[in-house]
Each structure stands twice: as C-alpha cells, then as structure tokens.
Amino acid sequence: MSELFSMASPEEQKLLIRTPRILQNTWDTFRSMGRRLPTDRVDLTFIGGGLSTAETLRLLCERLVDAQKATSRKQRIETRVVESYCDPSGAMSGSLAFGTKAQPGFLLSATVQNCGCPEFHDWLLLNADEVFQELSDSNDILVHSWITENKSLISSKHFEDMHIPRKIFGRFAGTRMLDALYGAEKSGVLRKRTVLGEAVNITQDGTGYKIKLASGDFFYSQLVVVAIGNSWPRVPPHLVNEPRYFLSYANGSLERLSREGPDLLTQLPEEQRRILLIGSRGSALEWIHYLRHQPRLLKLACEISIVSPREGLPELPKDYCQSAETLKEMGLLTFSLGRISSIHKPRKTTQALVVEFKENPAAQPVFERAAIVVNCSGRGPIEYTSSRLLNNLAKQPNIFPTTPGRDGFIVGTNCEVAHTPNAFVIGPLLTPENFREGVDSISTVNRVANELSGVLLARLGGIGDPH
Ligand SMILES: Cc1cc2nc3c(=O)[nH]c(=O)nc-3n(C[C@H](O)[C@H](O)[C@H](O)COP(=O)(O)OP(=O)(O)OC[C@H]3O[C@@H](n4cnc5c(N)ncnc54)[C@H](O)[C@@H]3O)c2cc1C
C-alpha cells in the first residue's frame, strides 16, 4: 500500500484514503496497467470482468483456499482479467447491467427477494445506511424519483419487495468477489492482475491460448474463459455517425439523447417529431422510463412509438410500468407490430429518418418518419455484433464452432468449447441453442459460475508455480 500510495497523484491519494481496504486491491491492479504488459504465460485468463467473471472468480478463490486447508497444496494460480472498461470505484465497472456506466436509476428486473441471489438481502440490510445515503446524494432525476416512490420502504428497511437500482447489486457482487480474492491472495493460492484493454482475438498456442489486445499487446494463458456479456448490435454502415440513430446501451446514448434530442426534434415539423424505439423488451421499457423523466423531450415529441415483432412490454418493474402507463395516458406512447426491414437516411440532416417495417414477410411494408430512432433490439447473431473479439473467433470455426443460429459457440455441459480443451464460455453467449439453458440472469450466472469454478479448480490442479 505505501509504495502504491507514493506512486499516486494527490487526487488518486484522496481516492485511496476514501476507498475501503478491499477495493484497494482493484486499484493496485489498475495502477499496474500503466506498465507494459509482459508477454508471459499465465494459468487462467478471464476475458471480461463482469458478473460472470466476478462470480466464477469468487467461487474459485473460496475453493482454492478450502483446498489449501484440506491438502496443504503449495501452488499459486496466476490469473488475469482482461477488461475493456475499468475504473477504481468498483470491481465490476464495465458490466452493462451492473457497472459504473449503467444509468444509476435503472432497476433490477426482479424484487430483492426474487433477484436470484439470496445473500443480497442480508448485505443490503448491513450496508443500507451507506448505500442509501450515497443514492440520496446523487443528482440523477431517476434516482430521486425512485427514492420518493419508495421512501417508506427504504426508511423501514423492508427491501424484500423492492426493485433496487441495479448498480447496488453490482457493488454487492464486486465487493463479495474482492473479499474472496483478498483471502486467496493472502493465503498465496491465487494472484489476479487486471489488464485494461479490449481483447480482440484468441488463438491456439500449443496446449494453451494466445490472447491479443487491441493495443497490439499479447500474452499466453493455459486456460481461457470468454465472459464478455451482451455486446450490442453493430451500427449499419450507412448509419455510422448518423446523429438521429441511437443504440440502446451503447456508451453515452442516454446522455446524448438528453443533450442533443431537443435540437434534433425542433429541426422538424411537429408531426415528424417521433421517437421510435425498435424492440419491446427490457431495454425498450428502460428507455420509456428514462423518456418519461425528460420533460423537455416530452414537450417537443409528437409520439414515442414502439415497433416490435412481439406485442406488449415486460410487466416489471412496477416503476417502469407506471412510466409506460403515464405516457399512454398522455397519448404519447403507441405500439406497432412489425419487424424493421430498413432505415432510410434522408439527404439533409434536417429531415426525418424513414423506417420501413413489415408485419410479416409477405405483408406490404409500412413507412414511418422518425426524428430519432433508438435500436433496443438486442445483440443478434455473432457477426452482427460490435464485438471484434466475437467476429474474430467466428472466423476460426475449427476452434470456436458457432451454433447454426450463430448466437453463440458450441459448448459441452461444462461450458467448454467443443473440441477445444481449456477454452470456456460463460454468460449470455450461452443460450438454449448451445447450452441447456440461457445464461442471462443473476440466478443462471451464479448457477453456472458455481459449476465452472469446480471445473476450473480440477483443471488447475496440475498448473501453477510452486512458491
Ligand atoms: C442492461 C441489462 C440489464 C440486466 N438486468 C438484469 C436484472 O435486472 N436481473 C437479472 O437477473 N439479470 C439482468 N441482466 C442479465 C444478466 O444478469 C447480465 O447479462 C450479466 O451481467 C451477465 O454477466 P456477464 O459477466 O456475462 O456480462 P457483463 O456483466 O456484461 O460483463 C461483461 C464484461 O466484459 C467486458 N468486455 C466485453 N468485451 C470485451 C473484450 N473484447 N475485451 C475485454 N473486455 C470485454 C465488458 O466491458 C464487461 O465488463 C441484465 C442484462 C443487461 C444487459
């Protein structure tokens, strides 16, 4: 700590003093990223530092400590986590759902007691004062509206039936992983280093793997776990740099809409000031909730229209549903059944986009003018995602064979890629098409992390430098 402290700038030192002891560990690894990445071979690498990695690593650390007690094994497992976004305020900062960049007022889709992690409730009770104090210090409009709606439950600490902001769950899962990591590092059974960067390819190298980063750096790992979560769809080439087209969870989309949306709307005649959402699942509902709290945009928009092949919106959380109801009552929210076939870009930037959709493939196309289009349709097949890593892995069908629907890689029951020993996949890339169930909820992530940590422990039995 003292060496680290002396390396830090005055601003960083302030942060270190405020950061709980357990988080300093993350800061330490974060600092080390400034140095050149050694091209050595480590035992285990996780690509992506979100919930799947946090849970698998936590359970692996606990199992390694137990194994050491039972067998007095003398091995230290060298682990790296490659993460494209990371900041010292949290262990899971990059996670789309639970990380630092997630909108602070977005909520868990299930109540605390049904969220898929029973331990979360007890942690919340223990940490409630600090957590809710921080929330009330926030100047986010959605957070304030949530606090107002849930005031009496918060003060009586009846959290069971509440839909809590997702970031709080992220903080819980990150802290719990760091606790386990601290124990494992102290016992000498594992050392973890975080590498800040985007992994762009994984190739076979002898019995292990070479991991290549966008910076050109690379290193080797005996085992590799691909845990990159949900990557959003690729922007169609003709819409790149199109100011009226937004991707639902792409970095900064919500902020850009509040900043630039009013201008985009006022450039058009009133009847064309439509905000069109593609898709009707959780992310569309979150945008509706967000828009409901943007009075400037609501005043200018003539309509918020949803186009989706499936009818209706998800029915939870209740705060979101209330927002949808309010917009319906204001006569602003409409719904059209259909699948988008194309988005036409007008010549002038002061003209509306034209969205073409069909109710079914044989139907006549319907055209709708929209001042702003938000794509909330989710990630789709691997080659339509923005992930360079996924695109490159799909180009190696002998090593990373994709499913016929191309929504993931073919894996065995232990998450290991078919015929590719020691390469594993976890998270939303596991779908019922390639695995026994879709792994895109807290409960499924935890269940699979529990199994995978056991598999990794067995594989790591023979790996690691004695110390
Ligand atoms: C917006 C959203 C809301 C959700 N809400 C809920 C909910 O309320 N309840 C529930 O049960 N489930 C929810 N889920 C589903 C599920 O819990 C999450 O998908 C879960 O986060 C999956 O964990 P993960 O680690 O696989 O992915 P993530 O947590 O998304 O982590 C992936 C990490 O990989 C990093 N990464 C990606 N590509 C690279 C690369 N090439 N190189 C390096 N790093 C990379 C990302 O920066 C990120 O940190 C939600 C999912 C999303 C997307």
The ligand as an SDF file (V2000), in Angstrom:
LIG
                    3D

 53 58  0  0  0  0  0  0  0  0999 V2000
  -28.9140   -3.9180  -19.4430 C   0  0  0  0  0  0  0  0  0  0  0  0
  -29.0550   -5.2350  -18.7410 C   0  0  0  0  0  0  0  0  0  0  0  0
  -29.8420   -5.3340  -17.6070 C   0  0  0  0  0  0  0  0  0  0  0  0
  -29.9560   -6.5450  -16.9430 C   0  0  0  0  0  0  0  0  0  0  0  0
  -30.7130   -6.6090  -15.8350 N   0  0  0  0  0  0  0  0  0  0  0  0
  -30.8380   -7.7760  -15.1740 C   0  0  0  0  0  0  0  0  0  0  0  0
  -31.6180   -7.8510  -13.9820 C   0  0  0  0  0  0  0  0  0  0  0  0
  -32.2040   -6.8770  -13.5590 O   0  0  0  0  0  0  0  0  0  0  0  0
  -31.7160   -9.0530  -13.3420 N   0  0  0  0  0  0  0  0  0  0  0  0
  -31.0880  -10.1740  -13.8290 C   0  0  0  0  0  0  0  0  0  0  0  0
  -31.2140  -11.2490  -13.2390 O   0  0  0  0  0  0  0  0  0  0  0  0
  -30.3300  -10.1110  -14.9400 N   0  0  0  0  0  0  0  0  0  0  0  0
  -30.1970   -8.9550  -15.6240 C   0  0  0  0  0  0  0  0  0  0  0  0
  -29.4430   -8.8960  -16.7650 N   0  0  0  0  0  0  0  0  0  0  0  0
  -28.8410  -10.1380  -17.2730 C   0  0  0  0  0  0  0  0  0  0  0  0
  -27.5160  -10.6380  -16.6150 C   0  0  0  0  0  0  0  0  0  0  0  0
  -27.5380  -10.6210  -15.2290 O   0  0  0  0  0  0  0  0  0  0  0  0
  -26.3500   -9.9450  -17.1940 C   0  0  0  0  0  0  0  0  0  0  0  0
  -26.3160  -10.1610  -18.5820 O   0  0  0  0  0  0  0  0  0  0  0  0
  -24.9810  -10.3510  -16.5730 C   0  0  0  0  0  0  0  0  0  0  0  0
  -24.3590   -9.1140  -16.3870 O   0  0  0  0  0  0  0  0  0  0  0  0
  -24.0900  -11.2560  -17.3850 C   0  0  0  0  0  0  0  0  0  0  0  0
  -22.7900  -11.1940  -16.8510 O   0  0  0  0  0  0  0  0  0  0  0  0
  -21.5080  -11.2100  -17.7740 P   0  0  0  0  0  0  0  0  0  0  0  0
  -20.3230  -11.1480  -16.9080 O   0  0  0  0  0  0  0  0  0  0  0  0
  -21.6300  -12.3650  -18.6850 O   0  0  0  0  0  0  0  0  0  0  0  0
  -21.6220   -9.8880  -18.6340 O   0  0  0  0  0  0  0  0  0  0  0  0
  -21.3160   -8.3480  -18.1490 P   0  0  0  0  0  0  0  0  0  0  0  0
  -21.6860   -8.2620  -16.7160 O   0  0  0  0  0  0  0  0  0  0  0  0
  -21.9780   -7.5030  -19.1170 O   0  0  0  0  0  0  0  0  0  0  0  0
  -19.7550   -8.2820  -18.2750 O   0  0  0  0  0  0  0  0  0  0  0  0
  -19.0700   -8.3790  -19.4840 C   0  0  0  0  0  0  0  0  0  0  0  0
  -17.7810   -7.5950  -19.3600 C   0  0  0  0  0  0  0  0  0  0  0  0
  -16.9500   -7.8830  -20.4560 O   0  0  0  0  0  0  0  0  0  0  0  0
  -16.3090   -6.6980  -20.8780 C   0  0  0  0  0  0  0  0  0  0  0  0
  -15.9140   -6.9120  -22.2810 N   0  0  0  0  0  0  0  0  0  0  0  0
  -16.7170   -7.1010  -23.3410 C   0  0  0  0  0  0  0  0  0  0  0  0
  -15.9950   -7.3430  -24.4430 N   0  0  0  0  0  0  0  0  0  0  0  0
  -14.7010   -7.3140  -24.0640 C   0  0  0  0  0  0  0  0  0  0  0  0
  -13.4730   -7.5010  -24.7590 C   0  0  0  0  0  0  0  0  0  0  0  0
  -13.4340   -7.7900  -26.0620 N   0  0  0  0  0  0  0  0  0  0  0  0
  -12.3170   -7.3830  -24.0580 N   0  0  0  0  0  0  0  0  0  0  0  0
  -12.3380   -7.1040  -22.7360 C   0  0  0  0  0  0  0  0  0  0  0  0
  -13.4790   -6.9280  -22.0330 N   0  0  0  0  0  0  0  0  0  0  0  0
  -14.6430   -7.0320  -22.6880 C   0  0  0  0  0  0  0  0  0  0  0  0
  -17.3530   -5.6180  -20.6460 C   0  0  0  0  0  0  0  0  0  0  0  0
  -16.7680   -4.3420  -20.5380 O   0  0  0  0  0  0  0  0  0  0  0  0
  -17.9730   -6.0930  -19.3430 C   0  0  0  0  0  0  0  0  0  0  0  0
  -17.3230   -5.5570  -18.2190 O   0  0  0  0  0  0  0  0  0  0  0  0
  -29.3020   -7.6980  -17.4470 C   0  0  0  0  0  0  0  0  0  0  0  0
  -28.5090   -7.5780  -18.5990 C   0  0  0  0  0  0  0  0  0  0  0  0
  -28.3800   -6.3670  -19.2390 C   0  0  0  0  0  0  0  0  0  0  0  0
  -27.5310   -6.2720  -20.4660 C   0  0  0  0  0  0  0  0  0  0  0  0
  1  2  1  0
  2  3  1  0
  2 52  2  0
  3  4  2  0
  4  5  1  0
  4 50  1  0
  5  6  2  0
  6  7  1  0
  6 13  1  0
  7  8  2  0
  7  9  1  0
  9 10  1  0
 10 11  2  0
 10 12  1  0
 12 13  2  0
 13 14  1  0
 14 15  1  0
 14 50  1  0
 15 16  1  0
 16 17  1  0
 16 18  1  0
 18 19  1  0
 18 20  1  0
 20 21  1  0
 20 22  1  0
 22 23  1  0
 23 24  1  0
 24 25  2  0
 24 26  1  0
 24 27  1  0
 27 28  1  0
 28 29  2  0
 28 30  1  0
 28 31  1  0
 31 32  1  0
 32 33  1  0
 33 34  1  0
 33 48  1  0
 34 35  1  0
 35 36  1  0
 35 46  1  0
 36 37  1  0
 36 45  1  0
 37 38  2  0
 38 39  1  0
 39 40  1  0
 39 45  2  0
 40 41  1  0
 40 42  2  0
 42 43  1  0
 43 44  2  0
 44 45  1  0
 46 47  1  0
 46 48  1  0
 48 49  1  0
 50 51  2  0
 51 52  1  0
 52 53  1  0
M  END
$$$$
